[in-house]
Amino acid sequence: MLTRFNKWLVALCCIGVIACTDNSESPSEDSMNQLAERYVKLALLVGKHQDYYIDAYYGPSEWQQQAQKLPLEQLQSQAQSLIDDIDKTEPLETEVLRKDMLMVQTRSVMAFIEQLNGKTFSFDDESMALYDAKSPNLSEADFDKALLELNGLVPGEGDLNSRLEAFQSEFVIPKDKLGKVFVAAIEEAQKRTKAMIELPENEAFTIEYVTDKPWSGYNWYKGNSFSLIQVNTDLPIQIDRAIDLASHEGYPGHHVFNSLMEKHLVDGKGWIEYSVYPLYSPLSLLAEGSANYGIEVAFPQQQRLQFEKQVLFTLAGLDASKVELYYQVQAILGQLSYAGNVAAKRYLDGQIDKPKAVAFLMKYALSNEKKSKQRIDFIERYRAYVINYNLGQDLVKDYVEYQSGGDMDKRWQVFAELLANPKSASMMVVR
């Protein structure tokens, strides 16, 4: 099997950059590799205009070093030329998905360049252009039933938001116990994932606890199957977030997704386009959606409750007697997840101002004022990216469960295959 370096070496031979006598690739493979290289270099150039556009890169270091800040008009011309050339390419049968993904990713790069250059997108147009998907068109009426259920379920007196905050405060992990609880959750998530997915032997990550961030957790993938995972401790962290973050950021979430792409596509096939991960791209819908859905793949509800009651509640020093009620409440809160999309759409499209957006989240997402303001900070920074969490989760869930036919073991298999062979949102729609 060729190493990643040798794959790139062969590609350079084929385009005449260096002299070689052995060319084991077909003209079609050679053409796709050249297009892939152009895509990687274009993405790196765009990254010079936006600090967090490139979420991960583990390609040739000289490509990153050579990237200069060029005029956006020049980058737009490069992107259009690349789109035209991808469209004209006739891939091998085994590379049809590769071509399709390269096209949808490049079109996303083009849209982001246009956005940087001053083009204004509506929320829905932006999400389609960058992520190949659009959030459902919902209103307050779609959330009223869940609010009514919660109103009769959450104990205490006063308005629902205050009662919910008081109830959830009983399940906050003390800060001095966060480390032990997270380590236990991660070890269990890793054990469950490794039993079903073959991971690189050297995969690993480290955890840092940080503050003053607009997100609750973040995976910084460094390449060679290694990640840095950061957990934001600005706000109280409830017990369910231990497994959520362990699975979402680690196993079988972002860490596994990036490791499998590197192992199967970059190292295994020499598909260098996957050595760069633009944050604002269709890959993010799959990344966030699979990371969220992966939580229930690794921890089916009853198994999760048992593990949390027996292990995590004890480590956190919390009373587990109300855990069933807690998860009843959490399940109904999940029905309000799209309220964040509605708030983001109305706020970014100028239909409501910031105070009204915060008030909307407090009422329909049932987050307190501080958390609602943090969510608006996230929306201001990442804009339509918010659709990737809930819509992405729903699309991945529908796709995997349709393909697996309800078989739990096959569900793991389909899930792993999707991570190793990424598809965009429109490619996952179950018809």
C-alpha positions as CSV (number, residue, x, y, z in Angstrom):
1,M,0.0,0.0,0.0
2,L,1.3,3.4,-0.9
3,T,2.0,5.8,1.9
4,R,0.5,9.3,1.8
5,F,3.8,10.7,0.7
6,N,4.2,8.2,-2.1
7,K,0.7,8.9,-3.3
8,W,1.5,12.6,-3.6
9,L,4.8,11.7,-5.2
10,V,3.1,9.6,-7.9
11,A,0.7,12.5,-8.5
12,L,3.6,14.9,-9.0
13,C,5.3,12.4,-11.4
14,C,2.1,12.2,-13.5
15,I,1.9,16.0,-14.0
16,G,5.5,16.3,-14.8
17,V,6.7,18.2,-11.8
18,I,9.5,15.6,-11.3
19,A,10.8,13.0,-13.6
20,C,9.6,9.5,-13.1
21,T,9.6,6.3,-15.1
22,D,6.7,4.5,-13.3
23,N,3.2,5.8,-13.7
24,S,0.7,3.4,-12.1
25,E,-2.3,5.7,-12.4
26,S,-4.7,6.0,-15.3
27,P,-5.3,9.3,-17.0
28,S,-8.6,9.6,-15.2
29,E,-7.0,9.1,-11.8
30,D,-4.3,11.6,-12.8
31,S,-6.9,14.2,-13.8
32,M,-8.8,13.8,-10.6
33,N,-5.6,14.1,-8.5
34,Q,-4.7,17.3,-10.3
35,L,-8.2,18.7,-9.6
36,A,-7.9,17.6,-6.0
37,E,-4.6,19.4,-5.6
38,R,-6.1,22.6,-7.1
39,Y,-9.0,22.4,-4.6
40,V,-6.7,22.0,-1.6
41,K,-4.5,24.9,-2.6
42,L,-7.6,27.1,-3.3
43,A,-9.1,26.3,0.1
44,L,-5.8,27.2,1.8
45,L,-5.8,30.5,-0.1
46,V,-9.3,31.3,1.0
47,G,-8.2,30.6,4.6
48,K,-5.9,33.6,4.3
49,H,-9.0,35.8,4.3
50,Q,-10.7,34.2,7.3
51,D,-8.9,32.9,10.3
52,Y,-11.1,29.9,11.2
53,Y,-12.1,28.8,7.7
54,I,-9.6,26.0,7.6
55,D,-10.7,23.8,10.5
56,A,-8.0,21.1,9.8
57,Y,-5.2,20.5,7.4
58,Y,-2.6,17.7,7.3
59,G,-1.4,17.9,3.7
60,P,2.0,18.9,2.4
61,S,3.3,21.7,4.7
62,E,4.8,23.5,1.8
63,W,1.4,24.1,0.2
64,Q,0.3,25.8,3.4
65,Q,3.5,27.8,3.6
66,Q,3.2,28.9,0.0
67,A,-0.4,30.1,0.3
68,Q,-0.6,33.9,0.0
69,K,-3.4,36.4,0.5
70,L,-4.6,37.0,-3.1
71,P,-7.4,39.3,-4.2
72,L,-10.8,37.7,-3.8
73,E,-11.7,38.3,-7.5
74,Q,-8.6,36.1,-8.4
75,L,-9.8,33.4,-6.1
76,Q,-13.3,33.5,-7.5
77,S,-11.8,33.1,-11.0
78,Q,-9.8,30.1,-9.8
79,A,-12.9,28.5,-8.2
80,Q,-15.0,28.9,-11.3
81,S,-12.2,27.4,-13.5
82,L,-12.0,24.5,-11.1
83,I,-15.7,24.0,-11.2
84,D,-15.7,24.0,-15.0
85,D,-12.8,21.5,-15.1
86,I,-14.4,19.1,-12.6
87,D,-17.7,19.2,-14.6
88,K,-15.8,18.1,-17.7
89,T,-13.9,15.3,-16.1
90,E,-15.1,11.7,-16.7
91,P,-14.2,9.8,-13.6
92,L,-13.6,6.1,-13.2
93,E,-16.6,4.2,-11.9
94,T,-14.9,3.9,-8.5
95,E,-14.4,7.7,-8.4
96,V,-17.9,8.9,-9.2
97,L,-18.6,9.8,-5.5
98,R,-15.2,11.4,-5.4
99,K,-16.0,13.7,-8.3
100,D,-19.5,14.5,-6.9
101,M,-18.1,15.5,-3.5
102,L,-15.2,17.5,-5.0
103,M,-17.8,19.4,-7.0
104,V,-20.1,20.2,-4.1
105,Q,-17.2,21.1,-1.9
106,T,-15.7,23.5,-4.6
107,R,-19.1,25.1,-5.2
108,S,-19.2,25.8,-1.4
109,V,-15.8,27.4,-1.6
110,M,-17.0,29.6,-4.4
111,A,-20.0,30.7,-2.4
112,F,-17.8,31.5,0.6
113,I,-15.5,33.6,-1.6
114,E,-18.5,35.5,-3.0
115,Q,-19.7,36.1,0.6
116,L,-16.3,37.4,1.6
117,N,-16.4,39.6,-1.4
118,G,-19.6,41.3,-0.3
119,K,-22.4,39.2,-1.7
120,T,-25.4,39.0,0.6
121,F,-27.1,35.7,1.1
122,S,-30.4,35.0,2.9
123,F,-30.1,32.5,5.7
124,D,-31.6,29.7,3.6
125,D,-29.6,30.6,0.5
126,E,-26.4,30.6,2.6
127,S,-27.1,27.2,4.1
128,M,-27.8,25.7,0.6
129,A,-24.7,27.3,-0.9
130,L,-22.3,26.3,1.9
131,Y,-23.8,23.1,3.3
132,D,-26.0,21.7,0.5
133,A,-29.1,21.8,2.8
134,K,-31.9,24.0,4.1
135,S,-33.5,24.0,7.5
136,P,-37.3,23.3,7.6
137,N,-39.5,26.4,7.7
138,L,-41.0,26.3,11.2
139,S,-42.8,28.8,13.4
140,E,-43.8,29.2,17.0
141,A,-46.7,26.9,16.6
142,D,-44.4,24.0,15.9
143,F,-42.9,24.3,19.4
144,D,-46.0,25.0,21.4
145,K,-46.9,21.4,22.0
146,A,-43.5,20.6,23.5
147,L,-43.7,23.7,25.7
148,L,-47.1,22.5,26.9
149,E,-45.8,19.0,27.7
150,L,-42.8,20.5,29.6
151,N,-45.1,22.8,31.5
152,G,-46.9,19.9,33.0
153,L,-43.7,17.8,33.5
154,V,-41.2,20.1,35.1
155,P,-41.7,20.3,38.9
156,G,-41.7,23.5,41.0
157,E,-43.5,26.9,40.9
158,G,-43.2,29.9,38.7
159,D,-42.6,30.3,34.9
160,L,-41.4,27.3,32.9
161,N,-38.0,28.8,32.1
162,S,-37.2,29.4,35.8
163,R,-38.6,26.0,36.9
164,L,-36.5,24.2,34.2
165,E,-33.3,26.0,35.2
166,A,-33.9,25.1,38.9
167,F,-34.6,21.4,37.9
168,Q,-31.6,21.1,35.7
169,S,-29.3,22.7,38.3
170,E,-29.8,19.5,40.3
171,F,-27.8,17.7,37.6
172,V,-24.8,20.0,37.2
173,I,-21.4,18.4,37.5
174,P,-19.3,20.1,40.1
175,K,-16.3,21.7,38.5
176,D,-13.9,19.8,40.7
177,K,-15.4,16.5,39.4
178,L,-15.5,17.4,35.7
179,G,-12.2,15.7,34.9
180,K,-13.1,12.4,36.4
181,V,-16.6,12.4,34.9
182,F,-15.4,13.2,31.4
183,V,-12.6,10.7,31.5
184,A,-15.0,7.9,32.5
185,A,-17.5,9.0,29.7
186,I,-14.7,9.1,27.1
187,E,-13.3,5.7,28.1
188,E,-16.7,4.1,27.8
189,A,-17.4,5.8,24.5
190,Q,-14.0,4.7,23.2
191,K,-14.6,1.1,24.3
192,R,-18.0,0.9,22.6
193,T,-16.7,2.5,19.4
194,K,-13.6,0.4,19.1
195,A,-15.7,-2.8,19.5
196,M,-17.5,-1.9,16.3
197,I,-15.2,0.3,14.2
198,E,-11.5,-0.5,13.4
199,L,-9.6,2.6,14.3
200,P,-5.9,3.5,13.7
201,E,-3.7,2.0,16.4
202,N,-2.1,5.3,17.1
203,E,-5.3,7.4,17.5
204,A,-5.5,9.6,20.6
205,F,-6.5,13.0,21.8
206,T,-6.0,15.3,24.7
207,I,-8.6,17.4,26.6
208,E,-8.3,21.0,27.7
209,Y,-10.8,23.0,29.8
210,V,-11.2,26.5,28.5
211,T,-13.3,29.6,29.0
212,D,-14.6,32.6,27.0
213,K,-15.7,30.6,23.9
214,P,-19.0,30.8,21.9
215,W,-19.2,27.0,21.8
216,S,-19.5,24.3,24.5
217,G,-16.9,21.9,23.0
218,Y,-14.5,21.8,20.0
219,N,-12.4,19.2,18.3
220,W,-9.2,20.5,16.7
221,Y,-8.0,17.6,14.5
222,K,-4.2,17.8,14.0
223,G,-3.7,14.8,11.7
224,N,-2.0,11.5,12.2
225,S,-5.2,10.4,14.1
226,F,-4.6,13.0,16.9
227,S,-7.1,15.6,18.2
228,L,-7.1,18.3,20.7
229,I,-10.5,18.5,22.4
230,Q,-11.5,21.7,24.3
231,V,-14.4,21.9,26.7
232,N,-15.8,25.3,27.6
233,T,-16.6,25.7,31.3
234,D,-18.1,29.2,31.1
235,L,-21.6,27.8,31.9
236,P,-22.6,25.0,34.2
237,I,-22.3,21.5,32.6
238,Q,-25.1,19.1,33.2
239,I,-24.5,15.4,33.6
240,D,-25.9,14.4,30.2
241,R,-23.3,16.6,28.5
242,A,-20.5,14.3,29.6
243,I,-21.6,11.5,27.2
244,D,-22.8,14.0,24.7
245,L,-19.4,15.7,24.5
246,A,-17.4,12.5,24.8
247,S,-19.2,11.0,21.9
248,H,-19.7,14.2,19.8
249,E,-16.1,15.4,20.0
250,G,-14.5,12.0,20.4
251,Y,-16.0,8.6,19.9
252,P,-17.7,8.0,17.5
253,G,-17.9,11.7,16.6
254,H,-15.4,14.2,15.2
255,H,-12.2,12.4,16.3
256,V,-13.3,9.2,14.6
257,F,-14.7,11.0,11.5
258,N,-11.4,12.8,10.8
259,S,-9.3,9.7,11.7
260,L,-11.3,7.5,9.3
261,M,-11.1,10.1,6.5
262,E,-7.4,10.3,6.9
263,K,-6.9,6.6,7.1
264,H,-9.2,5.5,4.2
265,L,-9.1,8.4,1.9
266,V,-5.9,10.4,2.3
267,D,-3.5,7.5,3.3
268,G,-5.4,4.6,1.7
269,K,-6.5,6.1,-1.6
270,G,-4.3,9.2,-1.9
271,W,-7.4,11.5,-2.2
272,I,-5.6,14.6,-1.1
273,E,-8.7,16.8,-1.2
274,Y,-9.6,15.3,2.2
275,S,-6.4,16.5,3.8
276,V,-8.1,19.9,4.1
277,Y,-11.3,20.6,6.0
278,P,-13.0,23.9,5.3
279,L,-15.3,24.6,8.2
280,Y,-18.0,26.3,6.1
281,S,-18.6,23.3,3.7
282,P,-20.9,20.4,3.1
283,L,-18.5,18.2,5.1
284,S,-19.5,20.0,8.2
285,L,-23.2,18.9,7.9
286,L,-22.0,15.3,7.9
287,A,-19.4,15.9,10.6
288,E,-21.8,17.6,13.0
289,G,-24.8,15.4,12.1
290,S,-22.9,12.2,12.5
291,A,-21.3,13.4,15.8
292,N,-24.8,14.1,17.2
293,Y,-26.4,10.9,15.9
294,G,-23.3,8.9,16.9
295,I,-24.3,9.6,20.6
296,E,-27.3,7.3,20.3
297,V,-25.4,4.8,18.2
298,A,-22.8,4.4,20.9
299,F,-25.3,4.7,23.8
300,P,-28.8,3.5,23.1
301,Q,-31.2,5.0,25.7
302,Q,-31.5,2.2,28.2
303,Q,-27.7,1.4,28.1
304,R,-27.0,5.1,28.5
305,L,-29.3,5.4,31.6
306,Q,-27.7,2.4,33.2
307,F,-24.2,3.6,32.7
308,E,-24.9,7.1,33.9
309,K,-26.7,5.9,37.0
310,Q,-24.1,3.3,37.9
311,V,-21.0,5.3,37.0
312,L,-21.3,9.0,36.1
313,F,-23.8,10.1,38.8
314,T,-21.6,8.4,41.4
315,L,-18.5,10.1,40.1
316,A,-20.2,13.5,40.0
317,G,-21.7,13.0,43.5
318,L,-25.3,13.5,42.1
319,D,-28.6,12.0,43.2
320,A,-29.7,9.5,40.4
321,S,-33.2,9.0,41.8
322,K,-34.7,11.5,39.2
323,V,-32.7,10.4,36.2
324,E,-35.8,9.0,34.4
325,L,-37.6,12.2,34.8
326,Y,-34.5,14.2,33.8
327,Y,-34.3,12.3,30.5
328,Q,-38.1,12.6,29.8
329,V,-37.5,16.4,30.1
330,Q,-34.4,16.2,27.9
331,A,-36.2,14.2,25.2
332,I,-39.0,16.8,24.9
333,L,-36.4,19.6,24.9
334,G,-34.9,17.9,21.9
335,Q,-38.2,18.7,20.0
336,L,-37.3,22.4,20.5
337,S,-33.8,22.1,18.8
338,Y,-35.0,23.8,15.6
339,A,-36.0,26.9,17.6
340,G,-32.3,27.9,17.4
341,N,-32.5,27.7,13.6
342,V,-35.6,29.9,13.5
343,A,-33.9,32.5,15.8
344,A,-30.8,32.4,13.7
345,K,-32.7,32.8,10.4
346,R,-34.8,35.7,11.7
347,Y,-31.9,37.5,13.3
348,L,-29.5,37.1,10.4
349,D,-32.1,38.1,7.9
350,G,-32.8,41.2,9.8
351,Q,-36.4,40.3,10.9
352,I,-35.6,40.6,14.6
353,D,-32.9,42.4,16.6
354,K,-30.5,40.9,19.1
355,P,-32.7,41.4,22.2
356,K,-35.7,39.8,20.4
357,A,-33.5,36.9,19.3
358,V,-32.4,36.3,22.9
359,A,-36.0,36.5,24.1
360,F,-37.1,34.0,21.4
361,L,-34.4,31.5,22.5
362,M,-35.4,32.0,26.1
363,K,-39.0,31.2,25.3
364,Y,-38.8,28.6,22.6
365,A,-35.4,26.9,23.3
366,L,-35.9,27.4,27.1
367,S,-32.3,28.5,27.6
368,N,-31.6,31.1,30.3
369,E,-30.5,34.6,29.4
370,K,-26.8,33.9,29.7
371,K,-26.9,30.8,27.6
372,S,-29.2,32.5,25.0
373,K,-26.7,35.3,24.6
374,Q,-23.9,32.8,24.2
375,R,-25.9,31.1,21.4
376,I,-26.4,34.5,19.7
377,D,-22.6,35.0,19.9
378,F,-22.3,31.6,18.2
379,I,-24.8,32.6,15.5
380,E,-23.1,35.9,14.8
381,R,-19.8,34.1,14.3
382,Y,-20.9,30.9,12.5
383,R,-24.2,32.1,10.9
384,A,-26.1,29.3,9.0
385,Y,-23.6,26.7,10.4
386,V,-26.3,26.1,13.1
387,I,-28.3,23.9,10.7
388,N,-25.6,21.3,10.7
389,Y,-26.3,20.0,14.2
390,N,-30.0,19.2,14.1
391,L,-30.7,18.9,10.4
392,G,-27.4,17.1,10.0
393,Q,-28.4,14.7,12.8
394,D,-31.8,14.0,11.2
395,L,-30.4,13.4,7.8
396,V,-27.7,11.1,9.0
397,K,-30.1,9.2,11.2
398,D,-32.6,8.7,8.4
399,Y,-29.9,7.6,6.0
400,V,-28.2,5.2,8.4
401,E,-31.4,3.6,9.7
402,Y,-32.8,3.2,6.3
403,Q,-29.7,1.6,5.0
404,S,-29.4,-0.7,8.0
405,G,-33.0,-1.7,8.1
406,G,-33.1,-1.4,11.9
407,D,-30.3,-4.0,12.5
408,M,-28.2,-2.5,15.4
409,D,-24.9,-4.1,14.3
410,K,-25.5,-3.1,10.7
411,R,-26.2,0.4,11.9
412,W,-22.7,0.6,13.2
413,Q,-21.4,-0.7,9.8
414,V,-23.4,1.8,7.7
415,F,-22.4,4.6,10.1
416,A,-18.7,3.7,9.8
417,E,-18.9,3.4,6.0
418,L,-20.5,6.9,5.8
419,L,-17.7,8.4,7.9
420,A,-15.0,6.7,5.7
421,N,-16.8,7.7,2.4
422,P,-18.4,11.0,3.0
423,K,-21.6,12.2,1.3
424,S,-23.2,15.6,1.3
425,A,-26.8,16.3,2.4
426,S,-28.4,15.9,-1.0
427,M,-26.7,12.6,-1.4
428,M,-28.1,11.2,1.9
429,V,-31.7,12.1,1.3
430,V,-33.8,8.9,1.7
431,R,-36.3,8.7,-1.2
